[in-house]
Amino acid sequence: MGKTDPMAGPALSFDPFVSYNQMQTIPPVMALMEEMRSGISTYLGAAGTILRPGGVNLKPAPDDYFSMEKNFFSMLFLYSFHRAGISRSHRR
């Protein structure tokens, strides 16, 4: 009687059906998107450096390559690391 669920968090203060375009304008999401873009760019740069001596030249990645839609699970991992308090320098 009068007990509350200790696992119940605060009510959502955002629309869970927000579009990807709307979501990408939220400052924390923008920061994580930039972090993701930086990580992917670093990875592609390293891959290009490794492959170039063998005659393989990577094409530049199109802009949508870095979109949230194409990297949804990467964003979830980045967000979970962020929420766990893992510093940005350790997430790279």
Biopython code that builds the backbone (N, CA, C, O; Angstrom):
import numpy as np
from Bio.PDB.StructureBuilder import StructureBuilder

atoms = [
    (1, "MET", "N", (0.827, -1.166, 0.000)),
    (1, "MET", "CA", (0.000, 0.000, 0.000)),
    (1, "MET", "C", (0.882, 1.244, 0.000)),
    (1, "MET", "O", (1.715, 1.414, 0.890)),
    (2, "GLY", "N", (0.707, 2.104, -0.982)),
    (2, "GLY", "CA", (1.485, 3.312, -1.059)),
    (2, "GLY", "C", (2.894, 3.109, -1.597)),
    (2, "GLY", "O", (3.679, 4.056, -1.645)),
    (3, "LYS", "N", (3.226, 1.885, -2.004)),
    (3, "LYS", "CA", (4.566, 1.627, -2.526)),
    (3, "LYS", "C", (4.641, 2.060, -3.990)),
    (3, "LYS", "O", (3.669, 1.969, -4.740)),
    (4, "THR", "N", (5.811, 2.526, -4.361)),
    (4, "THR", "CA", (6.032, 2.862, -5.768)),
    (4, "THR", "C", (7.074, 1.916, -6.332)),
    (4, "THR", "O", (7.880, 1.347, -5.596)),
    (5, "ASP", "N", (7.051, 1.761, -7.599)),
    (5, "ASP", "CA", (8.000, 0.889, -8.272)),
    (5, "ASP", "C", (9.366, 1.560, -8.278)),
    (5, "ASP", "O", (9.514, 2.616, -8.893)),
    (6, "PRO", "N", (10.378, 0.986, -7.613)),
    (6, "PRO", "CA", (11.696, 1.624, -7.563)),
    (6, "PRO", "C", (12.384, 1.663, -8.926)),
    (6, "PRO", "O", (13.310, 2.449, -9.122)),
    (7, "MET", "N", (11.953, 0.838, -9.858)),
    (7, "MET", "CA", (12.562, 0.818, -11.184)),
    (7, "MET", "C", (11.908, 1.810, -12.139)),
    (7, "MET", "O", (12.424, 2.059, -13.229)),
    (8, "ALA", "N", (10.785, 2.370, -11.738)),
    (8, "ALA", "CA", (10.100, 3.319, -12.615)),
    (8, "ALA", "C", (10.868, 4.630, -12.624)),
    (8, "ALA", "O", (11.123, 5.224, -11.577)),
    (9, "GLY", "N", (11.226, 5.063, -13.797)),
    (9, "GLY", "CA", (11.951, 6.326, -13.937)),
    (9, "GLY", "C", (10.972, 7.464, -14.117)),
    (9, "GLY", "O", (9.759, 7.262, -14.082)),
    (10, "PRO", "N", (11.498, 8.659, -14.308)),
    (10, "PRO", "CA", (10.627, 9.802, -14.542)),
    (10, "PRO", "C", (9.901, 9.642, -15.871)),
    (10, "PRO", "O", (10.355, 8.920, -16.759)),
    (11, "ALA", "N", (8.789, 10.313, -15.990)),
    (11, "ALA", "CA", (8.020, 10.257, -17.229)),
    (11, "ALA", "C", (8.872, 10.805, -18.370)),
    (11, "ALA", "O", (9.672, 11.721, -18.179)),
    (12, "LEU", "N", (8.689, 10.238, -19.547)),
    (12, "LEU", "CA", (9.433, 10.712, -20.706)),
    (12, "LEU", "C", (9.077, 12.155, -20.993)),
    (12, "LEU", "O", (7.903, 12.527, -20.989)),
    (13, "SER", "N", (10.085, 12.962, -21.241)),
    (13, "SER", "CA", (9.839, 14.369, -21.536)),
    (13, "SER", "C", (10.008, 14.646, -23.021)),
    (13, "SER", "O", (10.116, 15.800, -23.436)),
    (14, "PHE", "N", (10.031, 13.597, -23.810)),
    (14, "PHE", "CA", (10.158, 13.769, -25.251)),
    (14, "PHE", "C", (9.203, 12.820, -25.945)),
    (14, "PHE", "O", (8.711, 11.862, -25.349)),
    (15, "ASP", "N", (8.951, 13.096, -27.196)),
    (15, "ASP", "CA", (8.066, 12.261, -27.996)),
    (15, "ASP", "C", (8.861, 11.057, -28.500)),
    (15, "ASP", "O", (9.811, 11.235, -29.262)),
    (16, "PRO", "N", (8.499, 9.833, -28.095)),
    (16, "PRO", "CA", (9.268, 8.668, -28.528)),
    (16, "PRO", "C", (9.157, 8.409, -30.028)),
    (16, "PRO", "O", (9.888, 7.583, -30.573)),
    (17, "PHE", "N", (8.246, 9.110, -30.691)),
    (17, "PHE", "CA", (8.060, 8.920, -32.127)),
    (17, "PHE", "C", (8.682, 10.049, -32.938)),
    (17, "PHE", "O", (8.332, 10.264, -34.098)),
    (18, "VAL", "N", (9.601, 10.758, -32.315)),
    (18, "VAL", "CA", (10.273, 11.862, -32.991)),
    (18, "VAL", "C", (11.061, 11.305, -34.183)),
    (18, "VAL", "O", (11.599, 10.200, -34.114)),
    (19, "SER", "N", (11.124, 12.065, -35.262)),
    (19, "SER", "CA", (11.821, 11.599, -36.461)),
    (19, "SER", "C", (13.332, 11.690, -36.275)),
    (19, "SER", "O", (13.826, 12.391, -35.391)),
    (20, "TYR", "N", (14.045, 10.971, -37.121)),
    (20, "TYR", "CA", (15.508, 11.049, -37.086)),
    (20, "TYR", "C", (15.966, 12.485, -37.303)),
    (20, "TYR", "O", (16.892, 12.950, -36.638)),
    (21, "ASN", "N", (15.318, 13.193, -38.235)),
    (21, "ASN", "CA", (15.718, 14.578, -38.512)),
    (21, "ASN", "C", (15.540, 15.454, -37.283)),
    (21, "ASN", "O", (16.402, 16.279, -36.982)),
    (22, "GLN", "N", (14.429, 15.283, -36.567)),
    (22, "GLN", "CA", (14.200, 16.061, -35.350)),
    (22, "GLN", "C", (15.205, 15.669, -34.273)),
    (22, "GLN", "O", (15.738, 16.526, -33.568)),
    (23, "MET", "N", (15.456, 14.380, -34.151)),
    (23, "MET", "CA", (16.349, 13.884, -33.111)),
    (23, "MET", "C", (17.760, 14.447, -33.289)),
    (23, "MET", "O", (18.452, 14.727, -32.310)),
    (24, "GLN", "N", (18.177, 14.608, -34.536)),
    (24, "GLN", "CA", (19.536, 15.062, -34.808)),
    (24, "GLN", "C", (19.760, 16.525, -34.455)),
    (24, "GLN", "O", (20.888, 17.011, -34.541)),
    (25, "THR", "N", (18.700, 17.242, -34.057)),
    (25, "THR", "CA", (18.841, 18.646, -33.659)),
    (25, "THR", "C", (18.952, 18.805, -32.144)),
    (25, "THR", "O", (19.113, 19.923, -31.655)),
    (26, "ILE", "N", (18.870, 17.709, -31.398)),
    (26, "ILE", "CA", (18.978, 17.745, -29.941)),
    (26, "ILE", "C", (20.470, 17.794, -29.589)),
    (26, "ILE", "O", (21.222, 16.916, -30.012)),
    (27, "PRO", "N", (20.915, 18.807, -28.819)),
    (27, "PRO", "CA", (22.358, 18.983, -28.566)),
    (27, "PRO", "C", (23.134, 17.728, -28.149)),
    (27, "PRO", "O", (24.202, 17.489, -28.713)),
    (28, "PRO", "N", (22.664, 16.913, -27.195)),
    (28, "PRO", "CA", (23.462, 15.719, -26.856)),
    (28, "PRO", "C", (23.575, 14.747, -28.032)),
    (28, "PRO", "O", (24.612, 14.111, -28.223)),
    (29, "VAL", "N", (22.517, 14.639, -28.806)),
    (29, "VAL", "CA", (22.550, 13.748, -29.971)),
    (29, "VAL", "C", (23.505, 14.312, -31.020)),
    (29, "VAL", "O", (24.239, 13.563, -31.664)),
    (30, "MET", "N", (23.491, 15.629, -31.187)),
    (30, "MET", "CA", (24.406, 16.264, -32.136)),
    (30, "MET", "C", (25.858, 15.968, -31.759)),
    (30, "MET", "O", (26.682, 15.680, -32.627)),
    (31, "ALA", "N", (26.166, 16.038, -30.475)),
    (31, "ALA", "CA", (27.533, 15.762, -30.011)),
    (31, "ALA", "C", (27.910, 14.305, -30.275)),
    (31, "ALA", "O", (29.025, 14.022, -30.714)),
    (32, "LEU", "N", (26.982, 13.380, -30.007)),
    (32, "LEU", "CA", (27.263, 11.965, -30.254)),
    (32, "LEU", "C", (27.380, 11.677, -31.747)),
    (32, "LEU", "O", (28.183, 10.838, -32.156)),
    (33, "MET", "N", (26.581, 12.370, -32.567)),
    (33, "MET", "CA", (26.677, 12.201, -34.023)),
    (33, "MET", "C", (28.059, 12.642, -34.510)),
    (33, "MET", "O", (28.668, 11.974, -35.346)),
    (34, "GLU", "N", (28.547, 13.758, -33.989)),
    (34, "GLU", "CA", (29.875, 14.237, -34.381)),
    (34, "GLU", "C", (30.951, 13.254, -33.923)),
    (34, "GLU", "O", (31.921, 13.009, -34.640)),
    (35, "GLU", "N", (30.776, 12.698, -32.736)),
    (35, "GLU", "CA", (31.723, 11.700, -32.237)),
    (35, "GLU", "C", (31.717, 10.460, -33.131)),
    (35, "GLU", "O", (32.769, 9.897, -33.436)),
    (36, "MET", "N", (30.518, 10.042, -33.544)),
    (36, "MET", "CA", (30.396, 8.885, -34.423)),
    (36, "MET", "C", (31.050, 9.184, -35.775)),
    (36, "MET", "O", (31.789, 8.354, -36.304)),
    (37, "ARG", "N", (30.779, 10.364, -36.329)),
    (37, "ARG", "CA", (31.363, 10.757, -37.617)),
    (37, "ARG", "C", (32.894, 10.754, -37.527)),
    (37, "ARG", "O", (33.577, 10.283, -38.437)),
    (38, "SER", "N", (33.413, 11.275, -36.439)),
    (38, "SER", "CA", (34.860, 11.317, -36.238)),
    (38, "SER", "C", (35.443, 9.908, -36.173)),
    (38, "SER", "O", (36.478, 9.631, -36.779)),
    (39, "GLY", "N", (34.783, 9.028, -35.444)),
    (39, "GLY", "CA", (35.255, 7.647, -35.321)),
    (39, "GLY", "C", (35.241, 6.912, -36.646)),
    (39, "GLY", "O", (36.191, 6.204, -36.979)),
    (40, "ILE", "N", (34.159, 7.078, -37.407)),
    (40, "ILE", "CA", (34.068, 6.417, -38.712)),
    (40, "ILE", "C", (35.128, 6.981, -39.654)),
    (40, "ILE", "O", (35.762, 6.233, -40.398)),
    (41, "SER", "N", (35.319, 8.296, -39.624)),
    (41, "SER", "CA", (36.337, 8.924, -40.480)),
    (41, "SER", "C", (37.732, 8.417, -40.133)),
    (41, "SER", "O", (38.544, 8.162, -41.022)),
    (42, "THR", "N", (38.006, 8.273, -38.838)),
    (42, "THR", "CA", (39.302, 7.741, -38.402)),
    (42, "THR", "C", (39.490, 6.315, -38.909)),
    (42, "THR", "O", (40.558, 5.956, -39.404)),
    (43, "TYR", "N", (38.439, 5.507, -38.780)),
    (43, "TYR", "CA", (38.481, 4.122, -39.245)),
    (43, "TYR", "C", (38.732, 4.065, -40.750)),
    (43, "TYR", "O", (39.580, 3.303, -41.212)),
    (44, "LEU", "N", (37.991, 4.875, -41.517)),
    (44, "LEU", "CA", (38.158, 4.869, -42.970)),
    (44, "LEU", "C", (39.545, 5.365, -43.373)),
    (44, "LEU", "O", (40.135, 4.862, -44.330)),
    (45, "GLY", "N", (40.063, 6.349, -42.643)),
    (45, "GLY", "CA", (41.415, 6.838, -42.921)),
    (45, "GLY", "C", (42.460, 5.762, -42.696)),
    (45, "GLY", "O", (43.378, 5.594, -43.500)),
    (46, "ALA", "N", (42.316, 5.033, -41.596)),
    (46, "ALA", "CA", (43.254, 3.938, -41.303)),
    (46, "ALA", "C", (43.141, 2.837, -42.352)),
    (46, "ALA", "O", (44.151, 2.290, -42.796)),
    (47, "ALA", "N", (41.912, 2.514, -42.746)),
    (47, "ALA", "CA", (41.711, 1.485, -43.772)),
    (47, "ALA", "C", (42.358, 1.913, -45.083)),
    (47, "ALA", "O", (42.998, 1.103, -45.754)),
    (48, "GLY", "N", (42.194, 3.186, -45.451)),
    (48, "GLY", "CA", (42.807, 3.692, -46.677)),
    (48, "GLY", "C", (44.322, 3.610, -46.633)),
    (48, "GLY", "O", (44.960, 3.246, -47.621)),
    (49, "THR", "N", (44.896, 3.949, -45.489)),
    (49, "THR", "CA", (46.354, 3.894, -45.318)),
    (49, "THR", "C", (46.869, 2.463, -45.454)),
    (49, "THR", "O", (47.919, 2.234, -46.054)),
    (50, "ILE", "N", (46.144, 1.519, -44.906)),
    (50, "ILE", "CA", (46.551, 0.109, -44.965)),
    (50, "ILE", "C", (46.396, -0.453, -46.379)),
    (50, "ILE", "O", (47.248, -1.208, -46.847)),
    (51, "LEU", "N", (45.309, -0.083, -47.055)),
    (51, "LEU", "CA", (45.005, -0.670, -48.360)),
    (51, "LEU", "C", (45.733, -0.009, -49.531)),
    (51, "LEU", "O", (45.976, -0.655, -50.551)),
    (52, "ARG", "N", (46.083, 1.268, -49.395)),
    (52, "ARG", "CA", (46.685, 2.029, -50.498)),
    (52, "ARG", "C", (47.951, 1.377, -51.074)),
    (52, "ARG", "O", (48.087, 1.320, -52.296)),
    (53, "PRO", "N", (48.882, 0.884, -50.245)),
    (53, "PRO", "CA", (50.084, 0.249, -50.817)),
    (53, "PRO", "C", (49.767, -0.972, -51.689)),
    (53, "PRO", "O", (50.558, -1.330, -52.561)),
    (54, "GLY", "N", (48.643, -1.594, -51.465)),
    (54, "GLY", "CA", (48.236, -2.747, -52.269)),
    (54, "GLY", "C", (47.467, -2.354, -53.515)),
    (54, "GLY", "O", (46.968, -3.215, -54.239)),
    (55, "GLY", "N", (47.367, -1.045, -53.771)),
    (55, "GLY", "CA", (46.683, -0.576, -54.976)),
    (55, "GLY", "C", (45.194, -0.345, -54.808)),
    (55, "GLY", "O", (44.496, -0.093, -55.790)),
    (56, "VAL", "N", (44.700, -0.425, -53.592)),
    (56, "VAL", "CA", (43.270, -0.202, -53.346)),
    (56, "VAL", "C", (43.076, 1.220, -52.842)),
    (56, "VAL", "O", (43.639, 1.612, -51.820)),
    (57, "ASN", "N", (42.279, 1.981, -53.564)),
    (57, "ASN", "CA", (41.962, 3.348, -53.155)),
    (57, "ASN", "C", (40.487, 3.427, -52.802)),
    (57, "ASN", "O", (39.626, 3.158, -53.640)),
    (58, "LEU", "N", (40.201, 3.789, -51.582)),
    (58, "LEU", "CA", (38.814, 3.910, -51.142)),
    (58, "LEU", "C", (38.190, 5.169, -51.720)),
    (58, "LEU", "O", (38.835, 6.215, -51.797)),
    (59, "LYS", "N", (36.940, 5.062, -52.121)),
    (59, "LYS", "CA", (36.199, 6.238, -52.573)),
    (59, "LYS", "C", (35.776, 7.031, -51.348)),
    (59, "LYS", "O", (35.599, 6.461, -50.271)),
    (60, "PRO", "N", (35.611, 8.341, -51.500)),
    (60, "PRO", "CA", (35.105, 9.130, -50.367)),
    (60, "PRO", "C", (33.715, 8.630, -49.962)),
    (60, "PRO", "O", (32.898, 8.270, -50.810)),
    (61, "ALA", "N", (33.471, 8.617, -48.679)),
    (61, "ALA", "CA", (32.165, 8.165, -48.178)),
    (61, "ALA", "C", (31.115, 9.233, -48.473)),
    (61, "ALA", "O", (31.353, 10.417, -48.235)),
    (62, "PRO", "N", (29.948, 8.821, -48.992)),
    (62, "PRO", "CA", (28.877, 9.799, -49.203)),
    (62, "PRO", "C", (28.358, 10.296, -47.850)),
    (62, "PRO", "O", (28.497, 9.603, -46.842)),
    (63, "ASP", "N", (27.764, 11.486, -47.825)),
    (63, "ASP", "CA", (27.291, 12.066, -46.562)),
    (63, "ASP", "C", (26.321, 11.161, -45.813)),
    (63, "ASP", "O", (26.361, 11.096, -44.584)),
    (64, "ASP", "N", (25.445, 10.456, -46.543)),
    (64, "ASP", "CA", (24.466, 9.615, -45.844)),
    (64, "ASP", "C", (25.114, 8.398, -45.186)),
    (64, "ASP", "O", (24.464, 7.693, -44.414)),
    (65, "TYR", "N", (26.372, 8.149, -45.482)),
    (65, "TYR", "CA", (27.112, 7.058, -44.846)),
    (65, "TYR", "C", (27.206, 7.275, -43.339)),
    (65, "TYR", "O", (27.310, 6.321, -42.568)),
    (66, "PHE", "N", (27.170, 8.544, -42.931)),
    (66, "PHE", "CA", (27.304, 8.916, -41.526)),
    (66, "PHE", "C", (25.952, 9.162, -40.856)),
    (66, "PHE", "O", (25.908, 9.630, -39.718)),
    (67, "SER", "N", (24.864, 8.858, -41.534)),
    (67, "SER", "CA", (23.534, 9.162, -40.992)),
    (67, "SER", "C", (23.192, 8.272, -39.800)),
    (67, "SER", "O", (23.743, 7.184, -39.632)),
    (68, "MET", "N", (22.273, 8.763, -38.984)),
    (68, "MET", "CA", (21.831, 7.991, -37.827)),
    (68, "MET", "C", (21.109, 6.721, -38.277)),
    (68, "MET", "O", (21.221, 5.675, -37.637)),
    (69, "GLU", "N", (20.373, 6.818, -39.375)),
    (69, "GLU", "CA", (19.651, 5.644, -39.874)),
    (69, "GLU", "C", (20.604, 4.503, -40.210)),
    (69, "GLU", "O", (20.290, 3.338, -39.965)),
    (70, "LYS", "N", (21.754, 4.828, -40.766)),
    (70, "LYS", "CA", (22.716, 3.795, -41.161)),
    (70, "LYS", "C", (23.643, 3.388, -40.022)),
    (70, "LYS", "O", (24.401, 2.427, -40.153)),
    (71, "ASN", "N", (23.590, 4.106, -38.920)),
    (71, "ASN", "CA", (24.492, 3.843, -37.793)),
    (71, "ASN", "C", (23.734, 3.804, -36.466)),
    (71, "ASN", "O", (24.267, 4.189, -35.425)),
    (72, "PHE", "N", (22.503, 3.342, -36.515)),
    (72, "PHE", "CA", (21.637, 3.368, -35.336)),
    (72, "PHE", "C", (22.258, 2.627, -34.151)),
    (72, "PHE", "O", (22.268, 3.146, -33.035)),
    (73, "PHE", "N", (22.768, 1.430, -34.382)),
    (73, "PHE", "CA", (23.321, 0.656, -33.270)),
    (73, "PHE", "C", (24.621, 1.266, -32.752)),
    (73, "PHE", "O", (24.906, 1.188, -31.557)),
    (74, "SER", "N", (25.406, 1.867, -33.634)),
    (74, "SER", "CA", (26.598, 2.587, -33.168)),
    (74, "SER", "C", (26.196, 3.719, -32.239)),
    (74, "SER", "O", (26.845, 3.956, -31.221)),
    (75, "MET", "N", (25.117, 4.422, -32.594)),
    (75, "MET", "CA", (24.631, 5.511, -31.747)),
    (75, "MET", "C", (24.155, 4.980, -30.396)),
    (75, "MET", "O", (24.393, 5.608, -29.364)),
    (76, "LEU", "N", (23.489, 3.832, -30.398)),
    (76, "LEU", "CA", (23.047, 3.241, -29.129)),
    (76, "LEU", "C", (24.241, 2.911, -28.239)),
    (76, "LEU", "O", (24.211, 3.177, -27.037)),
    (77, "PHE", "N", (25.285, 2.337, -28.818)),
    (77, "PHE", "CA", (26.486, 2.026, -28.036)),
    (77, "PHE", "C", (27.132, 3.296, -27.506)),
    (77, "PHE", "O", (27.492, 3.366, -26.331)),
    (78, "LEU", "N", (27.283, 4.308, -28.369)),
    (78, "LEU", "CA", (27.882, 5.566, -27.918)),
    (78, "LEU", "C", (27.069, 6.176, -26.782)),
    (78, "LEU", "O", (27.625, 6.663, -25.798)),
    (79, "TYR", "N", (25.745, 6.144, -26.932)),
    (79, "TYR", "CA", (24.886, 6.719, -25.897)),
    (79, "TYR", "C", (25.017, 5.938, -24.591)),
    (79, "TYR", "O", (25.071, 6.531, -23.514)),
    (80, "SER", "N", (25.069, 4.610, -24.685)),
    (80, "SER", "CA", (25.178, 3.812, -23.452)),
    (80, "SER", "C", (26.515, 4.075, -22.756)),
    (80, "SER", "O", (26.566, 4.132, -21.528)),
    (81, "PHE", "N", (27.588, 4.233, -23.518)),
    (81, "PHE", "CA", (28.881, 4.566, -22.919)),
    (81, "PHE", "C", (28.828, 5.947, -22.278)),
    (81, "PHE", "O", (29.358, 6.158, -21.187)),
    (82, "HIS", "N", (28.181, 6.890, -22.972)),
    (82, "HIS", "CA", (28.020, 8.257, -22.450)),
    (82, "HIS", "C", (27.255, 8.229, -21.128)),
    (82, "HIS", "O", (27.672, 8.856, -20.154)),
    (83, "ARG", "N", (26.135, 7.502, -21.092)),
    (83, "ARG", "CA", (25.305, 7.417, -19.881)),
    (83, "ARG", "C", (26.025, 6.697, -18.748)),
    (83, "ARG", "O", (25.760, 6.962, -17.575)),
    (84, "ALA", "N", (26.933, 5.787, -19.090)),
    (84, "ALA", "CA", (27.684, 5.052, -18.069)),
    (84, "ALA", "C", (28.828, 5.888, -17.496)),
    (84, "ALA", "O", (29.512, 5.462, -16.566)),
    (85, "GLY", "N", (29.029, 7.078, -18.059)),
    (85, "GLY", "CA", (30.066, 7.961, -17.546)),
    (85, "GLY", "C", (31.455, 7.695, -18.109)),
    (85, "GLY", "O", (32.448, 8.189, -17.575)),
    (86, "ILE", "N", (31.529, 6.920, -19.180)),
    (86, "ILE", "CA", (32.821, 6.647, -19.809)),
    (86, "ILE", "C", (33.227, 7.891, -20.594)),
    (86, "ILE", "O", (32.476, 8.368, -21.444)),
    (87, "SER", "N", (34.401, 8.406, -20.309)),
    (87, "SER", "CA", (34.829, 9.660, -20.938)),
    (87, "SER", "C", (34.994, 9.492, -22.444)),
    (87, "SER", "O", (35.232, 8.395, -22.950)),
    (88, "ARG", "N", (34.861, 10.613, -23.139)),
    (88, "ARG", "CA", (34.962, 10.598, -24.599)),
    (88, "ARG", "C", (36.300, 10.019, -25.055)),
    (88, "ARG", "O", (36.354, 9.283, -26.040)),
    (89, "SER", "N", (37.371, 10.347, -24.346)),
    (89, "SER", "CA", (38.694, 9.849, -24.746)),
    (89, "SER", "C", (38.777, 8.323, -24.669)),
    (89, "SER", "O", (39.563, 7.713, -25.394)),
    (90, "HIS", "N", (37.989, 7.710, -23.811)),
    (90, "HIS", "CA", (37.989, 6.249, -23.689)),
    (90, "HIS", "C", (36.970, 5.582, -24.607)),
    (90, "HIS", "O", (36.965, 4.358, -24.744)),
    (91, "ARG", "N", (36.112, 6.374, -25.233)),
    (91, "ARG", "CA", (35.109, 5.807, -26.146)),
    (91, "ARG", "C", (35.658, 5.675, -27.559)),
    (91, "ARG", "O", (35.023, 5.036, -28.398)),
    (92, "ARG", "N", (36.799, 6.248, -27.844)),
    (92, "ARG", "CA", (37.360, 6.209, -29.198)),
    (92, "ARG", "C", (38.146, 4.966, -29.445)),
    (92, "ARG", "O", (38.683, 4.781, -30.537)),
]
sb = StructureBuilder()
sb.init_structure("model")
sb.init_model(0)
sb.init_chain("A")
sb.init_seg("    ")
for serial, (resi, resn, name, xyz) in enumerate(atoms, 1):
    if name == "N":
        sb.init_residue(resn, " ", resi, " ")
    sb.init_atom(name, np.array(xyz, "f"), 0.0, 1.0, " ", f" {name:<3s}", serial, name[0])
structure = sb.get_structure()
